[in-house]
Amino acid sequence: MAIAAVLQLLAGLVAAAVVTEPSQDPPPAATARARPAPPAASGWGSAGDQRTEDVLRAAAVQRLLDARTSAVLNRDREAFLATVDPAAEALVVRQAALFDALAEVPLARFDYAVERLSGRPADAAMDEKYGRGRWWAPDVILRHALVGFDDAPDRDEQHLTFVRRDGAWLIGADDDFAPVGGRTQRAIWDGGPVRVVRASGVLVLGHGDEALLREVAEATSAALPRVSAVWGVAWPQKAVVLVPSTTEEMSSLLGRQSDLSRIAAVASAEPGDDDAVIDRVIVNPQNFGSLGGLGRRIVLTHEVTHLAARRATGPAVPVWLAEGFADYVAYKGVDVSLQVAASDLRAEVQAGVLPAALPTDEAFSGGNPTLASAYQQAWLAVRMLVEQYGEPAVLAAYRGLGAAPGGGDRSLTVTAELQESFDIDPARLTADWQASLQRQLG
């Protein structure tokens, strides 16, 4: 799940170890994978022999990864680089940079787990590159957690290729399978040296100017009590903010390609161990940097609201309600005129174009050219509900929806839930909202 704050440009606001194993001839290409081999006709031996070989190989690779973990936690650069195949010169350079980038990161945990019963099937191109039977590409999970902020570790898929050199297993590549969807997940330290800035309840990790990181930390810290004043205190009341160098790095951290050209920041929630969820706020450096101080504070308060409400943002909560509520909290008590904050929607209304219905989930896609208007519509819908029924009733409706089962188009099915909460039918809700837009913006 990732929920974003739109950039309202027109408004000028928001917007040491080499592990060896017994030396044996490799199996033929058809069995060079983490699966039981065929019977003795394969030329390797019995299926039991192959299973033993698989176990030995997996144990050797896990020891290699354990040595890598120890090197990170003990800040032993030489031991860390000793886990990498020296023949992979470009990888050695990247891994040295990665190790250096981790220097300031407050790690509570950093370790790898290899899935023994996994691996890529036989591959002629890989055999040609590394030698038949001399490579293995199992599933590997990197688990990492930040001191004082993560109750459970984050989990990143690492699509590593291990190669056997003189009886030792080493890391030979981390991008062999990227062209076929096997992309190694990147963390903030993969993008360069990480600077760490703290404020009360906030940890910022980034590559940018320290003054910017300090501003992000302080504005996020100030947002925590503002959000709790509306949402309540039943949430962690802390935040980790990532500030990458580029929009491309932001996409990499999110793990997907999407249009971020109109997005100022994103609140992400990724699965961790034991059904835990790892919350992060990720700033789009290009758009965030174009905002003034007030706009930056509004954006970060919006994203912190998503962190607070995430556990109640179930599958039945439509995006317009989630985004509109986040903007409601972000703008509450802020001295900015409605005409400025809702300038895109105001221009539409004054041109005689009223939205026919509440914005659909798809309207909040980063590629929507009228994205700013969709956010403004959602914000003013929530604001209208608060004005008519009170903030406690809107909070209760949000939490009630969060506990409801999802399904279908949430932007349409939610009206029945709102009817229960506010004793208002869908047509009346839409009419009241349109009237409020006309009255305030027309």
C-alpha positions in Angstrom: 0.0 0.0 0.0 1.3 3.4 -0.8 -0.7 6.6 -0.3 0.6 9.9 -1.7 0.3 13.6 -1.2 -0.2 15.4 -4.5 1.9 18.4 -5.4 -0.3 21.5 -5.9 2.1 23.5 -8.0 -0.4 26.2 -8.9 -1.3 26.8 -5.3 2.4 26.9 -4.3 1.6 24.7 -1.2 1.8 21.0 -1.0 1.7 20.2 -2.7 35.1 -11.6 6.4 34.9 -14.9 5.3 35.1 -17.1 2.3 33.1 -20.2 3.0 34.2 -23.4 1.4 32.6 -26.7 0.9 33.8 -30.2 -0.1 35.4 -30.1 -3.5 33.5 -32.3 -6.0 32.8 -32.2 -9.7 29.7 -30.2 -10.5 26.5 -31.8 -11.7 25.5 -31.5 -15.3 23.6 -28.4 -16.3 20.1 -30.0 -16.1 20.5 -30.5 -12.4 22.2 -27.3 -11.5 19.4 -26.0 -9.4 18.0 -26.2 -5.9 15.7 -29.2 -6.6 16.3 -33.0 -6.3 18.2 -34.4 -9.2 17.0 -37.2 -11.5 18.2 -40.7 -10.7 21.7 -41.9 -11.4 21.3 -41.6 -15.1 22.1 -37.9 -14.7 25.7 -38.8 -14.3 25.8 -37.3 -10.8 24.8 -40.1 -8.6 21.7 -41.0 -6.6 18.9 -38.6 -5.7 20.1 -38.9 -2.1 23.6 -37.8 -3.2 22.0 -34.7 -4.9 19.9 -33.9 -1.8 23.1 -34.1 0.3 24.9 -31.8 -2.2 21.9 -29.3 -2.0 22.0 -29.2 1.8 25.8 -28.7 1.8 25.6 -25.9 -0.8 22.7 -24.2 1.0 24.6 -24.4 4.3 27.8 -23.0 2.7 25.9 -20.1 1.2 24.1 -19.3 4.5 27.4 -19.2 6.3 28.7 -16.8 3.6 25.6 -14.6 4.3 26.1 -14.9 8.0 29.7 -13.7 7.6 28.3 -10.8 5.6 25.8 -9.9 8.4 28.6 -10.0 11.0 30.7 -7.7 8.8 28.0 -5.1 8.6 27.1 -5.1 12.2 30.8 -5.1 13.3 31.7 -2.5 10.6 34.4 -4.8 9.1 34.7 -3.6 5.5 37.4 -6.1 4.5 35.2 -9.0 5.7 32.2 -7.6 3.9 34.0 -7.4 0.6 35.5 -10.8 1.1 32.0 -12.2 0.4 32.0 -10.8 -3.1 33.6 -12.5 -6.2 36.7 -10.3 -6.9 36.2 -11.1 -10.6 32.9 -9.1 -10.5 34.7 -5.8 -10.5 31.7 -3.6 -10.9 29.8 -5.4 -8.2 32.8 -5.0 -5.8 32.7 -1.3 -6.4 29.0 -1.1 -5.7 29.2 -3.3 -2.7 32.0 -1.2 -1.2 29.9 1.9 -1.7 26.9 0.1 -0.1 29.0 -0.8 3.0 30.2 2.8 3.3 26.7 4.2 2.9 25.5 2.1 5.9 28.0 3.7 8.3 25.5 6.0 10.1 22.4 3.9 9.8 21.2 2.8 13.3 20.6 -0.9 12.6 18.9 -3.0 15.2 19.0 -6.0 12.8 20.6 -6.8 9.5 20.7 -10.4 8.3 20.0 -12.7 5.4 18.1 -16.0 5.0 18.5 -18.3 2.0 15.6 -20.5 0.9 17.3 -23.9 0.3 14.5 -25.4 -1.7 14.4 -22.6 -4.3 16.5 -21.5 -7.2 16.5 -20.7 -10.9 16.3 -23.6 -13.3 19.1 -24.6 -15.7 20.1 -21.7 -17.9 22.5 -21.9 -20.8 23.4 -18.2 -20.7 24.3 -18.5 -17.0 26.3 -21.6 -17.6 28.2 -19.8 -20.3 28.8 -16.8 -18.0 29.9 -18.7 -14.8 30.5 -22.3 -15.8 28.2 -25.2 -15.8 27.2 -26.2 -12.3 29.2 -23.4 -10.8 26.4 -20.9 -10.0 23.3 -20.9 -7.9 20.5 -18.3 -7.6 18.2 -19.2 -4.7 15.6 -16.9 -3.1 17.3 -14.7 -0.5 15.6 -12.4 2.0 17.4 -9.5 3.6 15.8 -8.5 6.9 16.7 -5.2 8.5 15.3 -3.0 11.2 16.0 0.4 12.6 16.8 1.0 16.3 13.8 2.5 18.1 11.5 2.6 15.2 10.9 -0.9 13.8 9.2 -3.5 16.0 9.8 -6.1 13.3 12.3 -6.3 10.5 11.6 -5.2 6.9 12.0 -7.9 4.3 13.7 -7.2 1.0 14.0 -9.8 -1.8 17.6 -10.2 -2.9 18.0 -11.8 -6.3 21.7 -12.8 -5.8 23.8 -15.1 -8.0 26.3 -17.2 -6.0 29.3 -18.5 -7.8 31.8 -21.2 -6.9 35.4 -20.3 -7.1 38.1 -22.9 -6.1 35.5 -24.7 -3.8 34.2 -21.5 -2.2 30.9 -19.8 -2.8 30.9 -16.0 -3.3 28.3 -13.4 -4.4 28.8 -13.0 -8.2 25.9 -10.7 -9.1 22.8 -9.0 -7.8 21.2 -8.1 -11.2 21.4 -11.2 -13.4 17.7 -11.7 -13.4 16.5 -8.1 -13.4 15.5 -8.3 -17.1 13.1 -11.1 -16.3 11.5 -9.7 -13.2 14.0 -10.8 -10.7 14.9 -7.3 -9.4 16.8 -7.0 -6.2 14.9 -4.6 -3.9 16.9 -1.5 -3.1 17.1 0.3 0.2 18.0 3.9 0.8 21.7 2.9 1.4 21.9 1.5 -2.1 21.6 5.1 -3.5 24.6 6.5 -1.8 25.9 7.7 1.6 23.1 8.0 4.1 22.9 11.0 6.4 20.9 10.5 9.5 18.9 13.3 11.2 16.7 12.9 14.3 14.0 14.9 15.9 11.5 13.9 18.6 9.8 10.8 17.4 11.3 11.0 13.9 14.2 9.5 12.1 15.2 10.8 8.7 17.5 8.9 6.3 18.6 10.6 3.1 21.2 11.8 0.7 20.2 15.5 0.4 21.5 18.6 2.0 21.6 18.3 5.8 19.6 21.5 6.1 16.8 20.0 4.1 16.9 16.8 6.1 16.8 18.8 9.3 13.7 20.7 8.1 12.0 17.4 7.1 12.7 16.0 10.6 11.5 19.0 12.5 8.3 19.4 10.3 7.5 15.7 10.7 8.1 15.9 14.4 5.7 18.9 14.7 3.1 16.9 12.7 3.0 14.0 15.2 1.0 15.8 17.9 -1.2 17.6 15.3 -2.3 14.3 13.9 -2.8 12.7 17.3 -5.0 15.6 18.3 -7.4 14.5 15.6 -6.9 10.8 15.2 -6.1 10.0 18.8 -3.0 8.5 20.4 -3.6 4.8 19.6 -0.8 4.6 17.0 3.0 4.5 17.3 3.3 8.3 17.1 6.7 8.1 15.4 7.9 8.1 11.8 10.8 7.2 9.6 11.2 9.5 6.6 13.3 8.6 3.5 14.7 11.4 1.3 16.2 10.0 -1.9 18.3 12.0 -4.3 16.1 11.6 -7.3 12.6 10.6 -8.4 14.1 7.5 -10.0 15.5 6.5 -6.7 12.1 7.1 -5.1 10.5 4.7 -7.6 13.2 2.1 -6.8 12.5 2.4 -3.0 8.8 1.9 -3.8 9.6 -1.2 -5.8 7.5 -0.2 -8.8 7.5 2.1 -11.8 4.8 4.7 -11.6 4.2 8.3 -12.6 5.5 10.4 -9.6 5.6 13.7 -11.6 2.8 15.2 -9.6 3.5 13.5 -6.2 5.3 15.3 -3.4 5.6 12.4 -1.0 4.2 8.9 -0.3 3.3 7.0 2.8 4.2 3.3 2.2 3.4 0.2 4.2 5.4 -2.9 3.4 5.0 -6.4 4.9 7.6 -7.4 7.5 8.2 -10.5 9.6 5.3 -12.1 11.6 2.6 -10.1 9.7 4.1 -6.8 10.8 3.9 -3.8 8.6 6.8 -1.4 8.1 5.7 2.2 7.7 7.8 4.8 5.8 7.3 8.2 4.4 9.2 8.7 1.2 9.8 12.2 -0.1 9.9 13.1 -3.8 13.0 15.4 -3.8 12.2 17.1 -7.0 8.7 18.2 -6.2 9.1 18.6 -2.4 12.1 20.9 -3.0 9.9 23.2 -5.1 7.5 23.8 -2.2 7.6 26.6 0.4 7.9 26.0 4.1 4.2 25.9 4.7 3.6 23.5 1.8 6.2 21.1 3.1 4.6 21.1 6.5 1.2 20.4 5.0 2.6 17.5 2.9 4.4 15.9 5.8 1.3 16.2 8.1 -0.8 14.6 5.4 1.6 11.7 5.2 1.9 11.3 9.0 -2.0 11.1 9.0 -1.7 8.1 6.7 0.7 6.5 9.1 -1.7 7.0 12.0 -4.8 5.9 10.1 -3.1 3.0 8.2 -4.3 0.3 10.6 -7.9 1.5 10.1 -7.6 2.0 6.4 -9.0 -1.4 5.4 -10.1 -2.6 1.9 -13.5 -0.9 2.2 -12.1 2.6 2.7 -12.2 4.4 -0.6 -9.1 6.4 -1.7 -11.1 9.7 -1.7 -11.9 9.2 2.0 -8.3 8.3 3.0 -6.8 11.2 1.0 -9.5 13.7 1.9 -9.2 12.9 5.6 -5.4 13.2 5.4 -5.8 16.6 3.8 -8.4 17.6 6.3 -5.9 17.0 9.1 -3.1 18.6 7.2 -5.0 21.9 6.6 -6.7 22.0 9.9 -5.6 25.2 11.7 -3.4 26.3 8.9 -3.8 30.0 7.8 -4.3 29.6 4.1 -7.4 30.6 2.1 -9.6 28.0 0.5 -9.3 29.8 -2.8 -5.5 29.2 -2.8 -5.5 25.7 -1.3 -8.2 24.5 -3.8 -7.2 26.6 -6.8 -7.4 23.9 -9.4 -10.9 22.9 -8.3 -12.0 26.5 -8.0 -11.0 27.2 -11.6 -13.2 24.3 -12.7 -16.2 25.4 -10.7 -15.9 29.0 -11.8 -15.8 27.7 -15.4 -19.2 26.0 -14.7 -17.8 22.5 -14.4 -18.9 20.7 -11.2 -17.7 17.1 -10.5 -20.6 14.7 -11.1 -19.5 12.3 -8.4 -16.9 11.7 -5.8 -13.5 10.9 -7.3 -12.9 7.2 -8.1 -9.9 5.3 -6.8 -8.3 5.6 -10.3 -8.5 9.4 -10.1 -5.7 9.3 -7.6 -3.2 7.7 -10.0 0.0 9.7 -10.4 -0.7 9.9 -14.2 -4.0 11.7 -13.8 -3.5 15.2 -15.3 -6.3 16.5 -12.9 -4.8 14.8 -9.8 -4.7 18.0 -7.8 -8.4 18.6 -8.4 -9.2 15.0 -7.3 -7.3 15.7 -4.0 -9.2 19.0 -3.5 -12.5 17.3 -4.2 -11.8 14.6 -1.6 -10.6 17.2 1.0 -13.7 19.3 0.6 -16.0 16.3 0.8 -14.5 15.3 4.1 -14.5 18.9 5.3 -18.2 19.1 4.5 -19.0 15.9 6.4 -17.1 17.3 9.4 -19.1 20.6 9.2 -22.4 18.8 9.0 -21.9 15.8 11.4 -18.9 16.6 13.5 -15.4 15.3 13.6 -16.2 12.4 16.0 -18.8 11.1 13.6 -16.4 11.2 10.7 -13.8 9.4 12.7 -16.2 6.8 13.7 -17.4 6.3 10.1 -13.8 6.0 8.9 -13.0 3.4 11.5 -16.2 1.5 10.8 -15.3 1.4 7.1 -11.9 0.2 8.0 -13.3 -2.8 9.8 -15.7 -3.6 6.9 -14.9 -6.2 4.2 -13.8 -4.8 0.9 -14.8 -5.7 -2.7 -15.9 -3.9 -5.8 -15.5 -0.2 -6.5 -14.9 1.3 -3.1 -15.8 4.8 -4.2 -19.3 3.5 -5.1 -20.0 0.9 -2.4 -18.9 3.3 0.4 -22.0 5.4 0.0 -24.1 2.7 1.7 -21.8 2.7 4.6 -22.0 6.5 4.8 -25.8 6.3 4.7 -25.7 4.2 7.8 -23.3 6.6 9.6 -24.9 9.9 8.6 -28.5 8.9 7.6 -28.0 10.3 4.2 -28.6 8.6 0.8 -25.9 8.7 -2.0 -27.8 11.2 -4.1 -28.2 13.6 -1.2 -24.5 13.2 -0.2 -23.5 14.1 -3.8 -25.9 17.0 -4.0 -24.8 18.5 -0.7 -21.2 18.2 -1.7 -21.8 19.8 -5.0 -23.7 22.6 -3.4 -20.9 23.2 -0.9 -18.4 23.4 -3.8 -20.5 25.9 -5.6 -21.0 28.0 -2.5 -17.4 28.1 -1.5 -15.6 28.2 -4.8 -18.1 29.5 -7.3 
